[in-house]
Amino acid sequence: MASFPPRVNEKEIVRSRTIGELLAPAAPFDKKCGRENWTVAFAPDGSYFAWSQGHRTVKLVPWSQCLKNFLLHGTKNITNSSSLRLSRQNSDGGQKNKPREHIIDCGDIVWSLAFGSSVPEKQSRCVNIEWHRFRFGQDQLLLATGLNNGRIKIWDVYTGKLLLNLVDHTEVVRDLTFAPDGSLILVSASRDKTLRVWDLKDDGNMMKVLRGHQNWVYSCAFSPDSSMLCSVGASKAVFLWDMDKYAMIRKLEGHHHDVVACDFSPDGALLATASYDTRVYLWDPHTGDILMEFGHLFPPPTPIFAGGANDRWVRSVSFSHDGLHVASLADDKMVRFWRIDEDYPVQVAPLSNGLCCAFSTDGSVLAAGTHDGSVYFWATPRQVPSLQHLCRMSIRRVMPTQEVQELPIPSKVLEFLSYRI
């Protein structure tokens, strides 16, 4: 099938401005870094940025200091450069919560990362809560790392110390996600075809195994209110789970190839999924409807072609915290920024061998990891949201689609408040 250039709107597509680079050190003989960067993550409070440098090494850097380094030393920052190295954690207990750089050797190839923060009033779901090894306070910040051997290691971000070693998966832990409500409920997605739910406030007790995938599970994501989980995987799988009952809600059908990434919008009204079929879909997770398609190949490939090998596999997708923009990363050496209401990218950036991407906590920067263990950063589109978008997000944070549709309001107002196909 002939390859056509991507469709371009009458408006010229803007090139995203590069903020900086964190280049991985040359691969050492001990083989601890210098390979695929499968995951990048920002702390919920914006204090830290973490990424897998390949093989066994994860690096944690204070995000504000990282931005200052880019301003002082230009966009490039070699991660093992002594001149740019940030101060390390010292033994002074009074400095515990001051962000400091850490390099963590996880002992095996790192495939996934996730930050989790604690809210004390969110109690463990465990019946017996009289004694726990760990008591997490308000200022607790954890990093979970998913490894090649199926283990999950939990680290204290402020000290770099290992807290827990979770053992139950039998294959690669491909993705990790914490519940956003501060409960320290962790969900892991694995090549062993399962998702597992862990309660870190109960010393890492495994609460539930979610079964339903017939092949590898690539990614998972919580809805903003922590009530719903999306999991995606091989064989076109997109599943939605009720996290109060630990039961499957529905399977979303529409992709033609493996689905490898997913993310919810900040109001929980939209779900983005990325697939090797060259497409990113925006779904209404409450109805299962596809609301928007972002194509990475024009004209769109037929299902047979989309289900095979091509040079437009979409590797990652991430929702901006403004709820208005989505970023995608594909094998055609491009990062694209999309508006949720337009089917063409509003900004693009070149990137070779990209594997993963994530927005910063304030949504101003996109980070993307590559095959060689490096990370690249771009400024994201900044647009004033419309009154409609602000109203939609405000009401959709507290109401699912069905409840909005049942409101006793005029049809025009209902249309104004709805995400439409």
C-alpha positions as CSV (number, residue, x, y, z in Angstrom):
1,M,0.0,0.0,0.0
2,A,1.4,3.4,-1.0
3,S,2.2,5.8,1.9
4,F,0.8,9.3,1.7
5,P,2.0,12.3,3.6
6,P,-0.1,13.1,6.7
7,R,-3.0,15.4,6.0
8,V,-2.3,19.1,6.9
9,N,-4.9,21.7,7.6
10,E,-5.0,25.1,6.0
11,K,-3.2,26.4,9.1
12,E,0.5,25.8,9.2
13,I,1.4,23.3,11.9
14,V,3.6,24.8,14.6
15,R,7.0,23.2,15.5
16,S,7.2,22.6,19.3
17,R,10.0,24.5,21.1
18,T,12.6,22.3,22.7
19,I,13.1,22.8,26.4
20,G,15.9,20.4,27.1
21,E,17.5,17.0,26.9
22,L,18.7,14.5,29.5
23,L,21.2,12.3,27.6
24,A,22.0,8.9,29.0
25,P,25.6,8.1,29.6
26,A,27.5,5.9,27.2
27,A,26.6,2.2,28.0
28,P,29.1,1.0,30.6
29,F,30.6,-2.4,30.9
30,D,28.4,-3.3,33.9
31,K,25.3,-3.0,31.6
32,K,23.3,-0.9,34.2
33,C,22.1,1.7,31.7
34,G,22.2,2.8,28.1
35,R,19.2,0.8,26.8
36,E,15.5,1.4,26.2
37,N,13.8,4.1,28.2
38,W,10.4,2.4,28.5
39,T,8.9,4.9,31.0
40,V,9.0,8.5,32.2
41,A,7.0,9.9,35.1
42,F,6.4,13.1,37.0
43,A,5.6,13.2,40.7
44,P,1.9,14.2,41.5
45,D,3.1,17.4,43.2
46,G,5.6,18.2,40.5
47,S,8.6,17.9,42.8
48,Y,10.4,15.1,40.9
49,F,11.0,13.6,37.5
50,A,12.0,10.0,37.0
51,W,13.0,7.9,34.1
52,S,14.5,4.5,33.3
53,Q,18.0,4.9,31.8
54,G,17.8,1.4,30.5
55,H,18.7,-1.9,31.9
56,R,18.7,-1.6,35.8
57,T,19.0,2.1,36.5
58,V,16.3,4.7,37.4
59,K,17.2,8.3,37.9
60,L,15.2,10.7,40.1
61,V,15.8,14.4,39.8
62,P,14.1,17.4,41.3
63,W,12.1,18.8,38.5
64,S,12.5,22.5,39.4
65,Q,16.3,22.1,39.5
66,C,16.2,20.2,36.2
67,L,14.4,23.2,34.5
68,K,17.0,25.6,36.1
69,N,19.8,23.5,34.6
70,F,18.3,23.8,31.2
71,L,18.2,27.6,31.5
72,L,21.7,27.9,32.8
73,H,23.5,25.3,30.6
74,G,21.3,25.2,27.5
75,T,19.1,22.4,26.4
76,K,21.6,19.5,26.6
77,N,22.3,17.9,30.0
78,I,24.5,14.8,30.1
79,T,23.1,12.9,33.1
80,N,26.5,11.8,34.4
81,S,28.2,15.2,34.0
82,S,29.8,16.1,37.3
83,S,29.4,19.8,36.6
84,L,25.6,19.5,36.4
85,R,25.2,16.9,39.1
86,L,22.6,17.9,41.7
87,S,23.4,17.6,45.4
88,R,22.7,14.1,46.9
89,Q,20.7,13.2,49.9
90,N,22.7,13.7,53.0
91,S,22.2,12.2,56.5
92,D,20.5,15.2,58.0
93,G,17.0,14.1,58.9
94,G,15.7,17.7,58.8
95,Q,16.4,17.8,55.1
96,K,14.4,14.7,54.4
97,N,11.7,16.3,52.3
98,K,13.9,18.6,50.3
99,P,14.1,17.3,46.7
100,R,17.4,15.7,46.0
101,E,18.8,13.6,43.2
102,H,19.0,9.8,43.4
103,I,20.2,7.1,41.1
104,I,18.6,3.7,41.9
105,D,19.9,0.3,40.9
106,C,16.8,-1.8,40.7
107,G,18.7,-5.1,40.0
108,D,16.9,-6.0,36.8
109,I,15.6,-4.4,33.6
110,V,13.1,-1.6,34.4
111,W,9.9,-1.6,32.3
112,S,7.6,0.7,34.3
113,L,7.5,3.5,36.9
114,A,4.8,5.2,38.9
115,F,4.8,7.8,41.7
116,G,2.4,7.5,44.6
117,S,1.6,10.0,47.3
118,S,-0.3,9.3,50.6
119,V,-3.4,10.9,52.1
120,P,-3.6,9.8,55.8
121,E,-7.4,9.8,56.0
122,K,-7.5,7.2,53.1
123,Q,-7.4,4.0,55.2
124,S,-6.3,0.6,54.0
125,R,-9.0,-1.7,52.7
126,C,-7.5,-4.4,54.9
127,V,-9.8,-5.7,57.7
128,N,-7.0,-6.0,60.2
129,I,-5.3,-2.7,60.5
130,E,-4.0,-3.0,64.1
131,W,-0.4,-3.4,63.0
132,H,1.5,-2.4,59.9
133,R,5.2,-2.3,59.1
134,F,4.8,1.1,57.5
135,R,2.8,4.1,58.5
136,F,2.7,6.5,55.6
137,G,2.3,10.2,56.5
138,Q,1.0,13.2,54.6
139,D,4.4,14.0,53.1
140,Q,5.1,10.4,51.9
141,L,6.2,10.1,48.2
142,L,6.8,6.6,46.8
143,L,8.2,5.3,43.5
144,A,7.1,1.9,42.2
145,T,9.4,0.2,39.6
146,G,8.2,-2.8,37.6
147,L,10.9,-5.2,36.5
148,N,11.7,-7.8,33.9
149,N,11.6,-10.6,36.4
150,G,8.0,-9.9,37.4
151,R,8.9,-8.1,40.7
152,I,7.8,-4.7,41.8
153,K,10.0,-2.6,44.1
154,I,8.8,0.3,46.1
155,W,11.2,3.1,47.0
156,D,11.1,6.1,49.3
157,V,11.6,9.0,46.9
158,Y,13.2,11.3,49.5
159,T,15.8,8.8,50.7
160,G,16.2,6.5,47.8
161,K,15.7,3.5,50.1
162,L,13.9,0.3,49.2
163,L,10.8,-0.2,51.2
164,L,8.9,-3.1,49.7
165,N,9.5,-6.0,47.3
166,L,6.2,-7.2,45.7
167,V,6.4,-10.7,44.3
168,D,3.6,-12.4,42.4
169,H,3.7,-11.7,38.7
170,T,5.4,-14.4,36.6
171,E,6.4,-12.2,33.6
172,V,7.5,-8.6,32.8
173,V,5.6,-5.9,34.7
174,R,4.8,-3.7,31.8
175,D,3.0,-0.8,33.5
176,L,2.1,0.5,37.0
177,T,-0.4,3.1,38.1
178,F,-1.4,4.5,41.5
179,A,-4.9,5.4,42.4
180,P,-5.0,9.3,42.3
181,D,-7.0,9.5,45.6
182,G,-4.0,9.0,47.9
183,S,-5.0,5.6,49.0
184,L,-1.7,4.1,47.8
185,I,-3.6,1.4,45.9
186,L,-1.3,0.2,43.1
187,V,-2.3,-1.7,40.0
188,S,0.3,-3.6,37.9
189,A,-0.1,-4.8,34.3
190,S,2.0,-7.7,33.1
191,R,2.9,-10.0,30.2
192,D,1.5,-12.8,32.3
193,K,-2.0,-11.6,31.1
194,T,-3.1,-10.3,34.5
195,L,-3.5,-7.1,36.4
196,R,-2.8,-7.2,40.1
197,V,-4.1,-4.8,42.8
198,W,-1.8,-4.0,45.7
199,D,-2.5,-2.1,49.0
200,L,0.7,-0.4,50.0
201,K,-0.9,0.9,53.2
202,D,-1.3,-2.8,54.1
203,D,2.4,-3.4,53.7
204,G,2.0,-4.3,50.0
205,N,-0.7,-6.9,50.4
206,M,-2.0,-8.1,47.0
207,M,-5.8,-7.6,47.2
208,K,-7.0,-8.9,43.8
209,V,-6.1,-10.4,40.5
210,L,-8.0,-9.0,37.5
211,R,-8.3,-11.6,34.7
212,G,-9.8,-11.2,31.3
213,H,-6.9,-10.4,28.9
214,Q,-6.0,-13.3,26.6
215,N,-2.6,-11.9,25.8
216,W,0.0,-9.4,27.1
217,V,-1.3,-6.4,29.1
218,Y,0.6,-3.4,28.0
219,S,-0.7,-0.5,30.0
220,C,-3.3,0.6,32.6
221,A,-4.6,3.9,33.9
222,F,-7.0,5.0,36.7
223,S,-9.8,7.5,36.2
224,P,-9.3,10.7,38.1
225,D,-11.8,9.7,40.8
226,S,-10.1,6.3,41.2
227,S,-13.4,4.5,40.5
228,M,-12.5,3.1,37.1
229,L,-9.5,1.4,35.6
230,C,-8.6,1.0,31.9
231,S,-6.3,-1.7,30.8
232,V,-5.1,-2.3,27.2
233,G,-3.1,-5.1,25.6
234,A,-2.4,-7.3,22.7
235,S,-5.2,-8.6,20.4
236,K,-7.0,-5.2,20.2
237,A,-7.9,-5.4,23.9
238,V,-9.4,-2.3,25.7
239,F,-11.0,-3.2,29.1
240,L,-12.8,-1.0,31.7
241,W,-12.9,-2.2,35.3
242,D,-15.0,-1.1,38.3
243,M,-12.4,-0.6,41.0
244,D,-15.0,-0.8,43.9
245,K,-16.2,-4.2,42.9
246,Y,-13.1,-5.3,41.0
247,A,-15.3,-6.4,38.1
248,M,-15.1,-5.8,34.4
249,I,-17.5,-3.1,33.2
250,R,-17.1,-3.4,29.4
251,K,-14.8,-4.1,26.6
252,L,-14.3,-1.3,24.0
253,E,-14.0,-2.5,20.4
254,G,-12.6,-0.5,17.5
255,H,-8.9,-0.9,17.3
256,H,-7.4,-3.3,14.6
257,H,-4.0,-4.1,16.3
258,D,-2.4,-4.3,19.7
259,V,-3.3,-1.4,22.0
260,V,-0.3,-0.2,23.9
261,A,-1.1,2.9,25.9
262,C,-4.1,4.6,27.6
263,D,-4.9,7.7,29.6
264,F,-8.0,9.4,31.0
265,S,-8.8,13.1,30.7
266,P,-8.6,15.2,33.9
267,D,-12.4,15.2,34.2
268,G,-12.7,11.5,33.6
269,A,-15.1,12.1,30.7
270,L,-12.7,11.0,27.9
271,L,-10.3,8.0,27.5
272,A,-7.4,8.1,25.0
273,T,-6.0,4.8,23.6
274,A,-3.0,4.3,21.3
275,S,-2.5,1.3,19.0
276,Y,-0.1,-0.2,16.5
277,D,-3.0,0.3,14.0
278,T,-1.7,3.9,13.5
279,R,-4.6,5.4,15.5
280,V,-5.4,7.2,18.7
281,Y,-9.0,7.0,19.7
282,L,-10.9,9.2,22.2
283,W,-13.7,7.3,23.8
284,D,-16.5,8.1,26.2
285,P,-15.7,5.4,28.8
286,H,-19.2,5.6,30.2
287,T,-20.9,4.6,26.9
288,G,-18.1,3.0,24.9
289,D,-18.6,5.4,22.0
290,I,-15.6,6.6,19.9
291,L,-15.8,10.4,19.9
292,M,-12.6,11.3,17.9
293,E,-9.9,9.5,15.9
294,F,-6.4,10.9,15.5
295,G,-4.8,9.2,12.5
296,H,-1.1,9.0,12.0
297,L,-1.3,7.7,8.4
298,F,-3.3,9.4,5.5
299,P,-5.4,8.0,4.0
300,P,-6.4,5.8,7.0
301,P,-5.2,2.2,6.4
302,T,-7.6,-0.6,5.8
303,P,-8.2,-3.0,8.8
304,I,-5.9,-5.6,7.2
305,F,-3.1,-3.2,6.7
306,A,-3.6,-1.6,10.1
307,G,-3.4,-5.0,11.7
308,G,0.1,-5.7,10.3
309,A,3.5,-4.1,10.3
310,N,3.9,-0.5,9.3
311,D,6.1,2.5,10.1
312,R,3.3,4.4,11.9
313,W,2.9,2.3,15.1
314,V,1.7,4.6,17.9
315,R,3.8,3.9,21.0
316,S,2.4,6.2,23.6
317,V,-0.4,8.7,24.4
318,S,-0.8,11.2,27.2
319,F,-3.6,13.6,28.2
320,S,-2.6,17.1,29.2
321,H,-3.8,18.4,32.5
322,D,-5.7,21.2,30.7
323,G,-8.0,18.5,29.3
324,L,-7.8,20.1,25.9
325,H,-4.7,18.5,24.4
326,V,-3.4,15.0,23.8
327,A,0.2,14.0,22.9
328,S,1.1,11.0,20.8
329,L,4.4,9.4,19.9
330,A,4.8,7.2,16.8
331,D,7.4,5.3,14.8
332,D,7.5,7.9,12.1
333,K,9.9,9.9,14.2
334,M,7.3,12.5,15.2
335,V,5.7,13.7,18.4
336,R,2.3,15.2,17.8
337,F,0.1,17.5,19.9
338,W,-3.7,17.3,19.2
339,R,-6.7,19.3,20.4
340,I,-9.5,17.1,21.4
341,D,-11.9,18.8,18.9
342,E,-9.6,18.8,15.9
343,D,-8.4,15.8,13.8
344,Y,-5.0,17.3,12.8
345,P,-2.0,18.0,15.1
346,V,-1.6,21.6,16.3
347,Q,2.1,21.2,17.1
348,V,4.7,18.6,16.1
349,A,8.3,17.8,17.1
350,P,10.9,15.4,15.7
351,L,12.0,12.4,17.7
352,S,13.8,9.3,16.6
353,N,13.2,6.0,18.3
354,G,10.6,7.3,20.8
355,L,9.0,4.9,23.2
356,C,7.0,6.8,25.9
357,C,5.8,10.2,26.8
358,A,4.2,12.1,29.8
359,F,3.0,15.6,30.5
360,S,4.5,17.5,33.5
361,T,2.2,18.0,36.4
362,D,1.3,21.6,35.3
363,G,1.0,20.5,31.7
364,S,3.6,23.0,30.4
365,V,6.2,20.4,29.3
366,L,6.1,17.0,27.6
367,A,8.8,14.5,28.3
368,A,9.6,11.6,25.9
369,G,11.9,8.7,26.4
370,T,13.8,6.9,23.7
371,H,15.6,3.6,22.8
372,D,19.0,4.8,24.1
373,G,17.8,5.8,27.6
374,S,17.7,9.6,26.9
375,V,14.8,12.0,27.6
376,Y,13.7,15.0,25.5
377,F,11.5,17.8,26.6
378,W,9.2,20.2,24.7
379,A,7.0,23.2,25.5
380,T,3.4,22.2,25.1
381,P,0.6,24.1,23.3
382,R,-0.8,26.9,25.5
383,Q,-4.3,28.1,24.6
384,V,-7.0,29.8,26.5
385,P,-9.8,27.3,27.0
386,S,-13.2,28.2,25.8
387,L,-16.1,28.8,28.2
388,Q,-17.7,25.6,26.9
389,H,-14.6,23.5,27.7
390,L,-14.4,25.0,31.3
391,C,-18.1,24.3,31.9
392,R,-17.8,20.8,30.5
393,M,-14.8,19.9,32.7
394,S,-16.4,21.3,35.8
395,I,-19.6,19.3,35.5
396,R,-17.9,16.1,34.1
397,R,-15.6,15.9,37.1
398,V,-18.7,15.0,39.2
399,M,-21.1,13.5,36.7
400,P,-20.8,10.6,34.2
401,T,-22.4,10.8,30.8
402,Q,-25.7,9.2,31.8
403,E,-26.3,11.6,34.6
404,V,-25.6,14.6,32.4
405,Q,-28.0,13.4,29.8
406,E,-30.7,13.1,32.5
407,L,-30.4,16.6,33.7
408,P,-33.7,18.6,33.5
409,I,-32.1,21.3,31.3
410,P,-32.8,22.6,27.7
411,S,-31.4,20.4,24.9
412,K,-29.1,23.2,23.7
413,V,-27.5,23.5,27.2
414,L,-27.2,19.7,27.3
415,E,-25.4,19.8,24.0
416,F,-23.2,22.6,25.3
417,L,-22.1,20.4,28.2
418,S,-21.5,17.2,26.3
419,Y,-18.5,15.8,24.4
420,R,-20.0,15.1,21.0
421,I,-19.1,12.7,18.2
